């Protein structure tokens, strides 16, 4: 398994390497990246990189762990007690959208994980994001049992589509600018995209039907 550096989580050199790793993996994927490229991006010699992360696989997993933890924290915050399913959806997807506008690298890492599954420890990579996924599925299935979602909504089918709705926006910003004239770096466009995303997610989960039914009641 290799050695584990002392005080790994608090070592500033390790954190510097990790920041560079997230940047390079988001840009080049697992296959395109190397310890040499990451070390160069961090402006560190190969010996320093090898001491903290002796394999690319270890560095990849650490980079994914690094970006997944804040996503899980946002998911926990979104499903605060007393919030309706619609409010929780807006809180989580809205905050996730805002976070990806600020830093799209986590979205790109997740897409590279799917695209290059055969080149890495896919089960371990998936395990990094699984807590957030499991939390979302469990929450919306519970909301469905409580009558907050229509019974005909297939939650495990719909939630990947919800994520897919806004993935392109963050993994292909140059292409979006070229094809559609703007991307989320433009605040006005980002606001329109955010509103459209939330409306689309509501429709996929049937929440628009629930709201309409309550208004008629």
C-alpha positions as CSV (number, residue, x, y, z in Angstrom):
1,X,0.0,0.0,0.0
2,X,3.0,2.3,0.4
3,X,4.0,4.7,3.2
4,X,1.8,7.3,4.7
5,X,3.6,10.6,5.5
6,X,3.4,11.9,9.0
7,X,0.7,14.6,9.6
8,X,-0.3,14.1,6.0
9,X,-3.5,16.2,6.4
10,X,-1.6,19.2,7.8
11,X,1.5,19.2,5.7
12,X,1.6,22.4,3.6
13,X,3.7,20.8,0.9
14,X,1.2,17.9,0.6
15,X,-1.6,20.5,0.3
16,X,0.3,22.3,-2.4
17,X,0.7,19.1,-4.4
18,X,-2.9,18.2,-3.8
19,X,-4.1,21.6,-5.2
20,X,-2.0,21.0,-8.3
21,X,-3.3,17.5,-8.6
22,X,-6.9,18.6,-8.6
23,X,-6.1,21.2,-11.2
24,X,-4.2,18.8,-13.5
25,X,-6.6,15.9,-13.2
26,X,-9.6,18.2,-13.9
27,X,-7.8,19.4,-17.0
28,X,-6.2,16.2,-18.4
29,X,-8.1,13.3,-16.7
30,X,-6.4,10.4,-15.0
31,X,-4.8,9.0,-18.2
32,X,-3.4,12.4,-19.3
33,X,-1.9,13.4,-16.0
34,X,1.4,12.2,-14.5
35,X,3.3,12.8,-11.3
36,X,5.8,14.8,-13.3
37,X,3.2,17.2,-14.7
38,X,1.6,17.6,-11.3
39,X,5.0,18.3,-9.6
40,X,5.8,20.8,-12.3
41,X,2.4,22.5,-11.7
42,X,3.1,22.6,-8.0
43,X,6.7,23.9,-8.6
44,X,8.2,21.1,-6.6
45,X,10.9,18.5,-7.5
46,X,9.9,14.9,-8.2
47,X,11.3,13.7,-4.8
48,X,8.9,15.9,-2.9
49,X,5.9,14.6,-5.0
50,X,7.0,11.0,-4.6
51,X,7.4,11.3,-0.9
52,X,3.8,12.3,-0.4
53,X,2.1,10.4,-3.3
54,X,4.2,7.6,-4.6
55,X,1.7,6.5,-7.2
56,X,-0.6,8.4,-9.6
57,X,-3.5,6.2,-8.3
58,X,-2.9,7.4,-4.7
59,X,-2.8,11.0,-5.8
60,X,-6.0,10.6,-7.9
61,X,-7.9,9.2,-4.9
62,X,-6.7,12.0,-2.7
63,X,-7.7,14.6,-5.2
64,X,-11.2,13.1,-5.4
65,X,-11.5,12.9,-1.6
66,X,-10.5,16.6,-1.5
67,X,-13.3,17.8,-3.7
68,X,-16.0,15.3,-2.4
69,X,-15.9,16.4,1.2
70,X,-17.4,19.9,0.6
71,X,-20.1,18.4,-1.7
72,X,-21.2,16.1,1.1
73,X,-21.2,19.0,3.6
74,X,-23.5,20.9,1.2
75,X,-25.8,17.9,0.9
76,X,-26.1,17.6,4.7
77,X,-26.8,21.3,5.0
78,X,-29.5,21.2,2.2
79,X,-31.7,18.6,3.9
80,X,-32.0,20.5,7.2
81,X,-35.0,19.4,9.3
82,X,-38.2,21.2,8.4
83,X,-37.4,21.8,4.8
84,X,-39.7,20.5,2.1
85,X,-38.3,18.3,-0.7
86,X,-38.6,21.3,-3.1
87,X,-36.7,23.6,-0.6
88,X,-34.0,20.9,-0.1
89,X,-33.7,20.5,-3.9
90,X,-33.3,24.2,-4.4
91,X,-30.8,24.5,-1.5
92,X,-28.6,21.6,-2.7
93,X,-28.7,22.1,-6.5
94,X,-28.5,25.8,-6.2
95,X,-25.5,25.7,-3.9
96,X,-23.9,23.1,-6.0
97,X,-24.4,25.2,-9.1
98,X,-22.9,28.3,-7.4
99,X,-20.0,26.2,-6.1
100,X,-19.3,24.9,-9.6
101,X,-19.5,28.4,-11.1
102,X,-16.7,29.4,-8.7
103,X,-14.7,26.2,-9.3
104,X,-15.8,23.7,-12.0
105,X,-13.0,21.2,-11.3
106,X,-15.1,18.9,-9.1
107,X,-17.6,18.4,-11.9
108,X,-14.8,17.7,-14.4
109,X,-13.2,15.1,-12.0
110,X,-16.5,13.3,-11.7
111,X,-16.9,13.1,-15.5
112,X,-13.3,11.9,-15.9
113,X,-14.0,9.2,-13.4
114,X,-16.9,7.9,-15.5
115,X,-15.0,8.3,-18.8
116,X,-11.8,6.6,-17.7
117,X,-13.2,3.9,-15.4
118,X,-11.1,1.2,-16.9
119,X,-7.9,3.0,-16.1
120,X,-8.3,3.4,-12.4
121,X,-9.7,1.9,-9.2
122,X,-13.2,2.7,-10.1
123,X,-14.9,1.2,-7.1
124,X,-12.7,3.2,-4.8
125,X,-13.3,6.4,-6.8
126,X,-17.0,5.8,-6.7
127,X,-16.8,5.3,-2.9
128,X,-15.6,8.9,-2.6
129,X,-18.8,10.3,-3.9
130,X,-21.2,7.5,-2.7
131,X,-22.2,9.1,0.6
132,X,-23.6,12.2,-1.2
133,X,-25.4,10.0,-3.8
134,X,-26.8,7.6,-1.1
135,X,-28.0,10.6,0.9
136,X,-29.8,12.1,-2.0
137,X,-31.5,8.8,-3.0
138,X,-32.5,8.1,0.5
139,X,-33.8,11.6,1.1
140,X,-36.0,11.8,-2.0
141,X,-37.3,8.3,-1.6
142,X,-38.3,9.2,2.0
143,X,-39.9,12.4,0.7
144,X,-41.8,10.3,-1.9
145,X,-43.1,8.0,0.8
146,X,-44.3,11.1,2.7
147,X,-46.2,12.2,-0.4
148,X,-43.9,15.1,-1.3
149,X,-43.0,13.5,-4.7
150,X,-45.5,11.8,-7.0
151,X,-45.5,8.0,-6.8
152,X,-44.6,7.5,-10.5
153,X,-41.2,9.3,-10.1
154,X,-38.4,6.7,-10.3
155,X,-35.9,8.4,-8.0
156,X,-32.8,6.3,-8.9
157,X,-33.4,7.0,-12.6
158,X,-34.2,10.7,-12.1
159,X,-31.3,11.8,-9.9
160,X,-28.5,10.9,-12.4
161,X,-30.5,12.9,-15.0
162,X,-30.7,15.8,-12.5
163,X,-26.9,15.8,-12.3
164,X,-26.6,15.4,-16.0
165,X,-28.7,18.5,-16.6
166,X,-25.9,20.8,-15.5
167,X,-22.7,18.8,-16.1
168,X,-22.1,20.1,-19.6
169,X,-22.2,23.6,-18.4
170,X,-19.1,23.1,-16.3
171,X,-17.0,20.6,-18.2
172,X,-17.2,22.3,-21.6
173,X,-17.3,26.0,-21.0
174,X,-15.1,26.9,-24.1
175,X,-17.5,24.8,-26.3
176,X,-20.5,26.4,-24.7
177,X,-19.2,29.8,-25.5
178,X,-18.5,28.8,-29.1
179,X,-21.8,27.1,-29.7
180,X,-24.2,29.1,-27.5
181,X,-22.5,32.5,-27.2
182,X,-22.0,32.5,-23.5
183,X,-21.2,30.4,-20.4
184,X,-21.5,30.7,-16.6
185,X,-18.5,33.0,-16.4
186,X,-21.1,35.7,-17.4
187,X,-23.2,36.4,-14.3
188,X,-26.4,37.2,-16.3
189,X,-26.1,33.9,-18.2
190,X,-25.3,32.0,-15.0
191,X,-28.5,33.4,-13.4
192,X,-30.6,32.3,-16.3
193,X,-28.9,28.8,-16.4
194,X,-29.4,28.4,-12.6
195,X,-33.1,29.2,-12.9
196,X,-33.6,26.9,-15.8
197,X,-31.7,24.1,-14.1
198,X,-33.9,24.3,-10.9
199,X,-37.1,24.4,-13.0
200,X,-35.9,21.3,-15.0
201,X,-35.0,19.5,-11.8
202,X,-38.4,20.2,-10.3
203,X,-40.1,18.8,-13.4
204,X,-38.0,15.6,-13.4
205,X,-38.8,15.0,-9.8
206,X,-42.5,15.9,-10.2
207,X,-42.3,18.7,-7.7
208,X,-44.0,21.1,-10.1
209,X,-47.0,18.8,-10.1
210,X,-47.0,18.7,-6.3
211,X,-46.9,22.5,-6.1
212,X,-49.7,22.9,-8.6
213,X,-51.8,20.4,-6.7
214,X,-51.3,22.3,-3.5
215,X,-52.3,25.6,-5.1
216,X,-55.5,24.0,-6.4
217,X,-56.4,22.6,-3.0
